[in-house]
């Protein structure tokens, strides 16, 4: 038993947060993409992107709460990396559903989601390689 200190507050359980995240993502995304699902292979492709977006959103929420609790530059980089992954997945999901065509960046001849993924990998790399002094 700790004396003279604040009691430790427990946050919401991770399965509950994952369930809420899944419900919110599916509730927002499903009405947008379901009218565009005509072929079984497209259906599974869209389900794959919805699952990826759900996981990226869940990891973003968990990492934001970890950053709010502990702070630190490494945690911030990892949080921004998960958020970038979620943004890239939104672009890929809308492209798979036929709602959006890839945006090519002029002079780079690169698709915008690929640039976001490169940024995500860079942020993860910074988070891993950052040396705390």
PyMOL CGO cylinders between C-alpha atoms (Angstrom):
from pymol import cmd
from pymol.cgo import CYLINDER

trace = [
    CYLINDER, 0.00, 0.00, 0.00, 1.31, 3.40, -0.92, 0.3, 1, 1, 1, 1, 1, 1,
    CYLINDER, 1.31, 3.40, -0.92, 1.07, 6.15, 1.62, 0.3, 1, 1, 1, 1, 1, 1,
    CYLINDER, 1.07, 6.15, 1.62, 1.07, 9.84, 0.90, 0.3, 1, 1, 1, 1, 1, 1,
    CYLINDER, 1.07, 9.84, 0.90, 0.55, 9.52, -2.83, 0.3, 1, 1, 1, 1, 1, 1,
    CYLINDER, 0.55, 9.52, -2.83, -2.36, 9.72, -5.19, 0.3, 1, 1, 1, 1, 1, 1,
    CYLINDER, -2.36, 9.72, -5.19, -4.13, 6.46, -6.03, 0.3, 1, 1, 1, 1, 1, 1,
    CYLINDER, -4.13, 6.46, -6.03, -3.27, 5.15, -9.49, 0.3, 1, 1, 1, 1, 1, 1,
    CYLINDER, -3.27, 5.15, -9.49, -6.09, 5.80, -11.90, 0.3, 1, 1, 1, 1, 1, 1,
    CYLINDER, -6.09, 5.80, -11.90, -6.80, 2.97, -14.25, 0.3, 1, 1, 1, 1, 1, 1,
    CYLINDER, -6.80, 2.97, -14.25, -7.82, 3.91, -17.77, 0.3, 1, 1, 1, 1, 1, 1,
    CYLINDER, -7.82, 3.91, -17.77, -10.35, 2.11, -19.89, 0.3, 1, 1, 1, 1, 1, 1,
    CYLINDER, -10.35, 2.11, -19.89, -9.43, -1.45, -20.73, 0.3, 1, 1, 1, 1, 1, 1,
    CYLINDER, -9.43, -1.45, -20.73, -7.78, -1.97, -24.09, 0.3, 1, 1, 1, 1, 1, 1,
    CYLINDER, -7.78, -1.97, -24.09, -10.41, -4.46, -25.35, 0.3, 1, 1, 1, 1, 1, 1,
    CYLINDER, -10.41, -4.46, -25.35, -13.12, -1.90, -24.56, 0.3, 1, 1, 1, 1, 1, 1,
    CYLINDER, -13.12, -1.90, -24.56, -11.19, 0.85, -26.36, 0.3, 1, 1, 1, 1, 1, 1,
    CYLINDER, -11.19, 0.85, -26.36, -10.63, -1.49, -29.32, 0.3, 1, 1, 1, 1, 1, 1,
    CYLINDER, -10.63, -1.49, -29.32, -14.35, -2.34, -29.44, 0.3, 1, 1, 1, 1, 1, 1,
    CYLINDER, -14.35, -2.34, -29.44, -15.35, 1.32, -29.32, 0.3, 1, 1, 1, 1, 1, 1,
    CYLINDER, -15.35, 1.32, -29.32, -12.77, 2.21, -31.97, 0.3, 1, 1, 1, 1, 1, 1,
    CYLINDER, -12.77, 2.21, -31.97, -14.05, -0.56, -34.23, 0.3, 1, 1, 1, 1, 1, 1,
    CYLINDER, -14.05, -0.56, -34.23, -17.65, 0.56, -33.80, 0.3, 1, 1, 1, 1, 1, 1,
    CYLINDER, -17.65, 0.56, -33.80, -16.80, 4.19, -34.56, 0.3, 1, 1, 1, 1, 1, 1,
    CYLINDER, -16.80, 4.19, -34.56, -14.62, 3.42, -37.60, 0.3, 1, 1, 1, 1, 1, 1,
    CYLINDER, -14.62, 3.42, -37.60, -17.13, 0.97, -39.08, 0.3, 1, 1, 1, 1, 1, 1,
    CYLINDER, -17.13, 0.97, -39.08, -20.02, 3.31, -38.28, 0.3, 1, 1, 1, 1, 1, 1,
    CYLINDER, -20.02, 3.31, -38.28, -18.36, 6.17, -40.14, 0.3, 1, 1, 1, 1, 1, 1,
    CYLINDER, -18.36, 6.17, -40.14, -16.73, 4.29, -43.02, 0.3, 1, 1, 1, 1, 1, 1,
    CYLINDER, -16.73, 4.29, -43.02, -19.31, 1.60, -43.87, 0.3, 1, 1, 1, 1, 1, 1,
    CYLINDER, -19.31, 1.60, -43.87, -22.01, 3.97, -45.14, 0.3, 1, 1, 1, 1, 1, 1,
    CYLINDER, -22.01, 3.97, -45.14, -19.43, 5.60, -47.41, 0.3, 1, 1, 1, 1, 1, 1,
    CYLINDER, -19.43, 5.60, -47.41, -18.02, 2.46, -49.01, 0.3, 1, 1, 1, 1, 1, 1,
    CYLINDER, -18.02, 2.46, -49.01, -20.86, -0.09, -48.97, 0.3, 1, 1, 1, 1, 1, 1,
    CYLINDER, -20.86, -0.09, -48.97, -22.65, 1.35, -52.02, 0.3, 1, 1, 1, 1, 1, 1,
    CYLINDER, -22.65, 1.35, -52.02, -19.44, 0.83, -53.99, 0.3, 1, 1, 1, 1, 1, 1,
    CYLINDER, -19.44, 0.83, -53.99, -19.04, -2.87, -53.20, 0.3, 1, 1, 1, 1, 1, 1,
    CYLINDER, -19.04, -2.87, -53.20, -20.18, -4.80, -56.26, 0.3, 1, 1, 1, 1, 1, 1,
    CYLINDER, -20.18, -4.80, -56.26, -17.78, -7.71, -56.55, 0.3, 1, 1, 1, 1, 1, 1,
    CYLINDER, -17.78, -7.71, -56.55, -16.74, -10.23, -53.87, 0.3, 1, 1, 1, 1, 1, 1,
    CYLINDER, -16.74, -10.23, -53.87, -13.02, -9.54, -54.39, 0.3, 1, 1, 1, 1, 1, 1,
    CYLINDER, -13.02, -9.54, -54.39, -13.60, -5.82, -53.94, 0.3, 1, 1, 1, 1, 1, 1,
    CYLINDER, -13.60, -5.82, -53.94, -15.63, -6.57, -50.81, 0.3, 1, 1, 1, 1, 1, 1,
    CYLINDER, -15.63, -6.57, -50.81, -12.72, -8.44, -49.21, 0.3, 1, 1, 1, 1, 1, 1,
    CYLINDER, -12.72, -8.44, -49.21, -10.27, -5.75, -50.32, 0.3, 1, 1, 1, 1, 1, 1,
    CYLINDER, -10.27, -5.75, -50.32, -12.39, -3.08, -48.64, 0.3, 1, 1, 1, 1, 1, 1,
    CYLINDER, -12.39, -3.08, -48.64, -12.78, -5.22, -45.49, 0.3, 1, 1, 1, 1, 1, 1,
    CYLINDER, -12.78, -5.22, -45.49, -8.98, -5.53, -45.38, 0.3, 1, 1, 1, 1, 1, 1,
    CYLINDER, -8.98, -5.53, -45.38, -8.58, -1.75, -45.51, 0.3, 1, 1, 1, 1, 1, 1,
    CYLINDER, -8.58, -1.75, -45.51, -11.31, -1.20, -42.90, 0.3, 1, 1, 1, 1, 1, 1,
    CYLINDER, -11.31, -1.20, -42.90, -9.53, -3.65, -40.59, 0.3, 1, 1, 1, 1, 1, 1,
    CYLINDER, -9.53, -3.65, -40.59, -6.20, -1.88, -41.18, 0.3, 1, 1, 1, 1, 1, 1,
    CYLINDER, -6.20, -1.88, -41.18, -7.80, 1.51, -40.51, 0.3, 1, 1, 1, 1, 1, 1,
    CYLINDER, -7.80, 1.51, -40.51, -9.39, 0.17, -37.32, 0.3, 1, 1, 1, 1, 1, 1,
    CYLINDER, -9.39, 0.17, -37.32, -6.07, -1.15, -36.04, 0.3, 1, 1, 1, 1, 1, 1,
    CYLINDER, -6.07, -1.15, -36.04, -4.24, 2.07, -36.99, 0.3, 1, 1, 1, 1, 1, 1,
    CYLINDER, -4.24, 2.07, -36.99, -6.90, 4.14, -35.22, 0.3, 1, 1, 1, 1, 1, 1,
    CYLINDER, -6.90, 4.14, -35.22, -6.76, 1.95, -32.12, 0.3, 1, 1, 1, 1, 1, 1,
    CYLINDER, -6.76, 1.95, -32.12, -2.97, 2.18, -31.97, 0.3, 1, 1, 1, 1, 1, 1,
    CYLINDER, -2.97, 2.18, -31.97, -3.21, 5.95, -32.45, 0.3, 1, 1, 1, 1, 1, 1,
    CYLINDER, -3.21, 5.95, -32.45, -5.65, 6.27, -29.54, 0.3, 1, 1, 1, 1, 1, 1,
    CYLINDER, -5.65, 6.27, -29.54, -3.52, 4.08, -27.27, 0.3, 1, 1, 1, 1, 1, 1,
    CYLINDER, -3.52, 4.08, -27.27, -0.32, 5.92, -28.18, 0.3, 1, 1, 1, 1, 1, 1,
    CYLINDER, -0.32, 5.92, -28.18, -1.96, 9.34, -27.68, 0.3, 1, 1, 1, 1, 1, 1,
    CYLINDER, -1.96, 9.34, -27.68, -3.04, 8.30, -24.19, 0.3, 1, 1, 1, 1, 1, 1,
    CYLINDER, -3.04, 8.30, -24.19, 0.46, 6.96, -23.50, 0.3, 1, 1, 1, 1, 1, 1,
    CYLINDER, 0.46, 6.96, -23.50, 1.96, 10.24, -24.68, 0.3, 1, 1, 1, 1, 1, 1,
    CYLINDER, 1.96, 10.24, -24.68, -0.46, 12.26, -22.53, 0.3, 1, 1, 1, 1, 1, 1,
    CYLINDER, -0.46, 12.26, -22.53, 0.46, 10.12, -19.53, 0.3, 1, 1, 1, 1, 1, 1,
    CYLINDER, 0.46, 10.12, -19.53, 4.23, 9.85, -19.92, 0.3, 1, 1, 1, 1, 1, 1,
    CYLINDER, 4.23, 9.85, -19.92, 5.26, 12.40, -22.53, 0.3, 1, 1, 1, 1, 1, 1,
    CYLINDER, 5.26, 12.40, -22.53, 8.60, 12.08, -24.23, 0.3, 1, 1, 1, 1, 1, 1,
    CYLINDER, 8.60, 12.08, -24.23, 9.86, 12.67, -27.72, 0.3, 1, 1, 1, 1, 1, 1,
    CYLINDER, 9.86, 12.67, -27.72, 10.07, 8.97, -28.59, 0.3, 1, 1, 1, 1, 1, 1,
    CYLINDER, 10.07, 8.97, -28.59, 6.42, 8.44, -27.71, 0.3, 1, 1, 1, 1, 1, 1,
    CYLINDER, 6.42, 8.44, -27.71, 5.46, 11.52, -29.70, 0.3, 1, 1, 1, 1, 1, 1,
    CYLINDER, 5.46, 11.52, -29.70, 7.22, 10.20, -32.81, 0.3, 1, 1, 1, 1, 1, 1,
    CYLINDER, 7.22, 10.20, -32.81, 5.54, 6.82, -32.45, 0.3, 1, 1, 1, 1, 1, 1,
    CYLINDER, 5.54, 6.82, -32.45, 2.15, 8.51, -31.96, 0.3, 1, 1, 1, 1, 1, 1,
    CYLINDER, 2.15, 8.51, -31.96, 2.60, 10.63, -35.08, 0.3, 1, 1, 1, 1, 1, 1,
    CYLINDER, 2.60, 10.63, -35.08, 3.67, 7.51, -36.98, 0.3, 1, 1, 1, 1, 1, 1,
    CYLINDER, 3.67, 7.51, -36.98, 0.46, 5.68, -36.06, 0.3, 1, 1, 1, 1, 1, 1,
    CYLINDER, 0.46, 5.68, -36.06, -1.62, 8.72, -37.02, 0.3, 1, 1, 1, 1, 1, 1,
    CYLINDER, -1.62, 8.72, -37.02, 0.18, 8.88, -40.39, 0.3, 1, 1, 1, 1, 1, 1,
    CYLINDER, 0.18, 8.88, -40.39, -0.58, 5.18, -40.91, 0.3, 1, 1, 1, 1, 1, 1,
    CYLINDER, -0.58, 5.18, -40.91, -4.27, 5.88, -40.27, 0.3, 1, 1, 1, 1, 1, 1,
    CYLINDER, -4.27, 5.88, -40.27, -4.29, 8.77, -42.76, 0.3, 1, 1, 1, 1, 1, 1,
    CYLINDER, -4.29, 8.77, -42.76, -2.62, 6.61, -45.42, 0.3, 1, 1, 1, 1, 1, 1,
    CYLINDER, -2.62, 6.61, -45.42, -5.16, 3.84, -44.81, 0.3, 1, 1, 1, 1, 1, 1,
    CYLINDER, -5.16, 3.84, -44.81, -8.03, 6.29, -45.33, 0.3, 1, 1, 1, 1, 1, 1,
    CYLINDER, -8.03, 6.29, -45.33, -6.58, 7.20, -48.72, 0.3, 1, 1, 1, 1, 1, 1,
    CYLINDER, -6.58, 7.20, -48.72, -6.09, 3.53, -49.65, 0.3, 1, 1, 1, 1, 1, 1,
    CYLINDER, -6.09, 3.53, -49.65, -9.61, 2.63, -48.48, 0.3, 1, 1, 1, 1, 1, 1,
    CYLINDER, -9.61, 2.63, -48.48, -11.23, 5.39, -50.52, 0.3, 1, 1, 1, 1, 1, 1,
    CYLINDER, -11.23, 5.39, -50.52, -9.17, 4.40, -53.54, 0.3, 1, 1, 1, 1, 1, 1,
    CYLINDER, -9.17, 4.40, -53.54, -10.20, 0.73, -53.17, 0.3, 1, 1, 1, 1, 1, 1,
    CYLINDER, -10.20, 0.73, -53.17, -13.86, 1.76, -52.98, 0.3, 1, 1, 1, 1, 1, 1,
    CYLINDER, -13.86, 1.76, -52.98, -13.50, 3.93, -56.08, 0.3, 1, 1, 1, 1, 1, 1,
    CYLINDER, -13.50, 3.93, -56.08, -14.25, 7.13, -54.17, 0.3, 1, 1, 1, 1, 1, 1,
    CYLINDER, -14.25, 7.13, -54.17, -10.84, 8.68, -54.74, 0.3, 1, 1, 1, 1, 1, 1,
    CYLINDER, -10.84, 8.68, -54.74, -8.10, 8.29, -57.28, 0.3, 1, 1, 1, 1, 1, 1,
    CYLINDER, -8.10, 8.29, -57.28, -4.51, 8.48, -56.14, 0.3, 1, 1, 1, 1, 1, 1,
    CYLINDER, -4.51, 8.48, -56.14, -3.13, 11.95, -55.96, 0.3, 1, 1, 1, 1, 1, 1,
    CYLINDER, -3.13, 11.95, -55.96, 0.22, 12.10, -57.72, 0.3, 1, 1, 1, 1, 1, 1,
    CYLINDER, 0.22, 12.10, -57.72, 2.58, 14.71, -56.40, 0.3, 1, 1, 1, 1, 1, 1,
    CYLINDER, 2.58, 14.71, -56.40, 4.00, 16.85, -59.18, 0.3, 1, 1, 1, 1, 1, 1,
    CYLINDER, 4.00, 16.85, -59.18, 7.76, 16.66, -59.77, 0.3, 1, 1, 1, 1, 1, 1,
    CYLINDER, 7.76, 16.66, -59.77, 8.01, 13.56, -57.59, 0.3, 1, 1, 1, 1, 1, 1,
    CYLINDER, 8.01, 13.56, -57.59, 5.90, 11.17, -59.67, 0.3, 1, 1, 1, 1, 1, 1,
    CYLINDER, 5.90, 11.17, -59.67, 4.84, 9.54, -56.40, 0.3, 1, 1, 1, 1, 1, 1,
    CYLINDER, 4.84, 9.54, -56.40, 1.40, 8.77, -55.04, 0.3, 1, 1, 1, 1, 1, 1,
    CYLINDER, 1.40, 8.77, -55.04, 0.47, 10.79, -51.97, 0.3, 1, 1, 1, 1, 1, 1,
    CYLINDER, 0.47, 10.79, -51.97, -0.26, 7.76, -49.71, 0.3, 1, 1, 1, 1, 1, 1,
    CYLINDER, -0.26, 7.76, -49.71, 3.22, 6.41, -50.44, 0.3, 1, 1, 1, 1, 1, 1,
    CYLINDER, 3.22, 6.41, -50.44, 4.72, 9.71, -49.30, 0.3, 1, 1, 1, 1, 1, 1,
    CYLINDER, 4.72, 9.71, -49.30, 2.65, 9.48, -46.10, 0.3, 1, 1, 1, 1, 1, 1,
    CYLINDER, 2.65, 9.48, -46.10, 3.90, 5.92, -45.52, 0.3, 1, 1, 1, 1, 1, 1,
    CYLINDER, 3.90, 5.92, -45.52, 7.49, 7.11, -45.99, 0.3, 1, 1, 1, 1, 1, 1,
    CYLINDER, 7.49, 7.11, -45.99, 6.82, 9.79, -43.38, 0.3, 1, 1, 1, 1, 1, 1,
    CYLINDER, 6.82, 9.79, -43.38, 5.34, 7.16, -41.07, 0.3, 1, 1, 1, 1, 1, 1,
    CYLINDER, 5.34, 7.16, -41.07, 8.40, 4.94, -41.39, 0.3, 1, 1, 1, 1, 1, 1,
    CYLINDER, 8.40, 4.94, -41.39, 10.64, 7.95, -40.78, 0.3, 1, 1, 1, 1, 1, 1,
    CYLINDER, 10.64, 7.95, -40.78, 8.72, 8.82, -37.61, 0.3, 1, 1, 1, 1, 1, 1,
    CYLINDER, 8.72, 8.82, -37.61, 8.96, 5.23, -36.36, 0.3, 1, 1, 1, 1, 1, 1,
    CYLINDER, 8.96, 5.23, -36.36, 12.67, 5.27, -37.14, 0.3, 1, 1, 1, 1, 1, 1,
    CYLINDER, 12.67, 5.27, -37.14, 13.14, 8.52, -35.22, 0.3, 1, 1, 1, 1, 1, 1,
    CYLINDER, 13.14, 8.52, -35.22, 11.22, 7.05, -32.30, 0.3, 1, 1, 1, 1, 1, 1,
    CYLINDER, 11.22, 7.05, -32.30, 13.38, 3.95, -32.22, 0.3, 1, 1, 1, 1, 1, 1,
    CYLINDER, 13.38, 3.95, -32.22, 16.71, 5.67, -32.82, 0.3, 1, 1, 1, 1, 1, 1,
    CYLINDER, 16.71, 5.67, -32.82, 16.11, 8.65, -30.52, 0.3, 1, 1, 1, 1, 1, 1,
    CYLINDER, 16.11, 8.65, -30.52, 18.61, 8.57, -27.68, 0.3, 1, 1, 1, 1, 1, 1,
    CYLINDER, 18.61, 8.57, -27.68, 17.35, 9.79, -24.31, 0.3, 1, 1, 1, 1, 1, 1,
    CYLINDER, 17.35, 9.79, -24.31, 19.99, 11.65, -22.32, 0.3, 1, 1, 1, 1, 1, 1,
]
cmd.load_cgo(trace, "trace")
